[in-house]
Amino acid sequence: MKKLILTLGLVAGLSALTIAQDGHSANDGHGHGAATTETQPTSLADIKLDKTTHDYGNLKQGENGECEFKFTNNGKEPLVITNCMGSCGCTVPQCPKEPILPGKSGVIKVKYDTQRVGGIYKTVTVNSNAKSGTQTLTIKGNIEAKPVEETFPQNSTPTGAPVEKKG
C-alpha cells in the first residue's frame, strides 16, 4: 500500500512540474509574452587555407619537423584566431595573435617532435571568428630510427687476462 501511494505521489508531482513548465512559456499563443528568437551573429571573416594536410613523407629521427599552413582572410571583417591546439604534446602549433585584415594573409606554424619513431598522424584544431568556425589541420608522415652506431674502438688492444676454457 505504501508503494502505491508513493508511486501515485511521484506521478502527480511529475505531472505538476510538466504543467508548470508549459504555463510559463514565453509565447502562450494568446498574445501574452514575447516570442524569443535567438540569432547568432554571422561573421564576415572567412579563412581560406592553401592546404589542410602536410605530408612529411619519411624523416630521420631528429630531423626538422616544422611545417607551415598559409591562409588568407577572404572575408569583410578582421579574422581573429582565438585558439590553436595540437592533438598531443608532440605537436606544437604557433598561430598569429594579431587580427588578420580582409585580403591579408598569415601563417600557422606547426612543429612536430621527430625524436619519436614511427608513423605520424596528428591534428591541429584552429578556432577563429571565421564563418566556418573551427578548422582542422593534419600532419602525417613517418619517422625512421637513426642507425645504431657501434661504439667499440676499432684499433684497440684488449687488456686483461685471456679467458681459458676448461675441459
C-alpha positions as CSV (number, residue, x, y, z in Angstrom):
1,M,0.0,0.0,0.0
2,K,2.9,2.4,0.8
3,K,4.5,1.7,-2.6
4,L,1.2,2.5,-4.4
5,I,0.8,5.8,-2.5
6,L,4.5,6.7,-3.2
7,T,4.1,5.9,-6.9
8,L,0.9,7.9,-7.2
9,G,2.6,10.9,-5.4
10,L,5.6,10.7,-7.8
11,V,3.4,10.6,-10.9
12,A,1.3,13.6,-9.6
13,G,4.5,15.6,-8.8
14,L,6.0,15.0,-12.2
15,S,2.7,15.9,-13.9
16,A,2.6,19.2,-11.9
17,L,6.1,20.0,-13.0
18,T,5.3,19.4,-16.6
19,I,2.1,21.6,-16.4
20,A,4.1,24.3,-14.6
21,Q,6.7,24.4,-17.4
22,D,4.1,24.7,-20.1
23,G,2.3,27.5,-18.2
24,H,5.4,29.7,-18.2
25,S,6.0,29.7,-21.9
26,A,7.4,32.9,-23.4
27,N,4.7,33.0,-26.0
28,D,1.5,31.2,-25.0
29,G,-0.4,31.8,-28.2
30,H,-2.7,34.4,-26.7
31,G,-0.6,37.4,-27.2
32,H,0.9,37.2,-23.7
33,G,4.7,37.3,-23.6
34,A,7.0,38.0,-26.4
35,A,8.3,35.4,-28.9
36,T,12.1,35.0,-28.5
37,T,14.2,34.1,-31.4
38,E,17.9,34.0,-30.8
39,T,20.1,34.5,-33.8
40,Q,23.8,34.1,-33.8
41,P,25.6,37.0,-35.5
42,T,27.1,35.9,-38.8
43,S,30.8,36.6,-39.0
44,L,32.0,38.2,-42.1
45,A,35.6,36.9,-41.6
46,D,36.5,34.0,-43.8
47,I,39.6,31.8,-43.6
48,K,40.9,30.2,-46.9
49,L,43.8,27.7,-46.3
50,D,46.2,26.9,-49.0
51,K,46.2,23.3,-47.7
52,T,44.8,21.4,-44.7
53,T,47.2,18.5,-44.8
54,H,51.0,18.4,-44.7
55,D,52.8,15.1,-45.6
56,Y,56.3,15.0,-44.2
57,G,57.0,11.7,-46.1
58,N,59.9,9.8,-44.4
59,L,62.1,11.8,-42.0
60,K,65.0,10.6,-40.0
61,Q,64.8,10.7,-36.2
62,G,65.9,14.2,-35.0
63,E,65.3,16.0,-38.4
64,N,63.4,19.2,-38.7
65,G,59.7,18.6,-38.1
66,E,58.5,22.1,-38.9
67,C,55.9,23.0,-41.5
68,E,53.6,25.9,-42.4
69,F,50.0,26.3,-43.3
70,K,49.4,29.6,-45.2
71,F,45.9,31.2,-45.2
72,T,44.1,34.3,-46.4
73,N,41.2,36.2,-44.9
74,N,38.7,36.3,-47.8
75,G,36.1,37.9,-45.6
76,K,35.0,41.5,-45.0
77,E,36.0,41.7,-41.3
78,P,39.3,41.0,-39.5
79,L,40.0,37.4,-38.8
80,V,40.8,36.6,-35.2
81,I,42.3,33.2,-34.4
82,T,41.2,32.6,-30.8
83,N,42.9,29.2,-30.1
84,C,45.3,26.7,-31.8
85,M,45.8,23.3,-30.2
86,G,47.7,20.2,-31.2
87,S,46.3,16.8,-30.6
88,C,49.2,15.9,-28.3
89,G,52.2,17.4,-26.7
90,C,54.5,16.3,-29.6
91,T,52.6,18.6,-32.0
92,V,53.0,22.3,-31.2
93,P,51.2,24.9,-33.3
94,Q,52.0,28.7,-33.4
95,C,49.2,30.9,-34.6
96,P,49.1,34.7,-35.2
97,K,47.9,36.6,-32.2
98,E,47.0,39.8,-34.1
99,P,43.9,40.1,-36.3
100,I,44.3,39.3,-40.0
101,L,42.7,42.1,-42.0
102,P,40.5,41.4,-45.0
103,G,42.6,40.4,-48.1
104,K,45.7,39.8,-46.0
105,S,47.5,36.5,-45.3
106,G,49.0,34.8,-42.4
107,V,50.9,31.6,-41.4
108,I,50.2,28.9,-38.9
109,K,53.5,27.2,-38.0
110,V,53.5,23.6,-36.7
111,K,56.4,21.8,-35.1
112,Y,56.4,18.0,-34.6
113,D,58.9,16.3,-32.3
114,T,60.8,14.0,-34.6
115,Q,62.5,12.2,-31.7
116,R,59.5,9.8,-31.6
117,V,60.0,7.0,-34.1
118,G,57.0,5.6,-36.1
119,G,54.1,6.8,-38.1
120,I,52.7,10.4,-37.7
121,Y,49.0,11.3,-37.9
122,K,48.3,14.3,-35.8
123,T,45.9,17.2,-35.9
124,V,45.8,20.8,-35.0
125,T,42.5,22.5,-34.2
126,V,42.2,26.1,-35.1
127,N,39.3,28.2,-33.6
128,S,38.5,31.6,-35.1
129,N,35.7,34.0,-35.8
130,A,35.5,32.8,-39.4
131,K,32.2,31.7,-40.9
132,S,33.5,28.1,-40.8
133,G,34.4,28.4,-37.1
134,T,36.8,25.5,-36.4
135,Q,39.4,24.3,-38.9
136,T,41.3,21.0,-38.5
137,L,44.8,20.8,-39.9
138,T,46.6,17.4,-40.3
139,I,50.2,16.4,-40.4
140,K,51.3,12.9,-41.4
141,G,54.4,11.0,-42.3
142,N,56.9,8.5,-40.9
143,I,59.9,9.0,-38.6
144,E,62.7,6.4,-39.2
145,A,65.1,5.5,-36.4
146,K,68.7,6.6,-36.7
147,P,71.0,3.7,-37.4
148,V,72.8,2.4,-34.3
149,E,76.5,3.2,-34.3
150,E,79.0,0.8,-32.8
151,T,81.0,2.5,-30.1
152,F,83.7,-0.2,-29.8
153,P,87.1,1.3,-30.8
154,Q,88.4,-0.4,-34.0
155,N,92.2,-0.3,-33.3
156,S,92.1,-1.1,-29.7
157,T,94.1,-3.9,-27.9
158,P,92.1,-5.9,-25.4
159,T,93.5,-5.7,-21.9
160,G,93.3,-8.1,-19.1
161,A,93.8,-11.8,-18.8
162,P,92.7,-14.2,-21.5
163,V,89.8,-16.5,-20.8
164,E,90.8,-20.1,-20.7
165,K,88.5,-22.9,-21.5
166,K,88.5,-25.8,-19.1
167,G,87.5,-29.1,-20.2
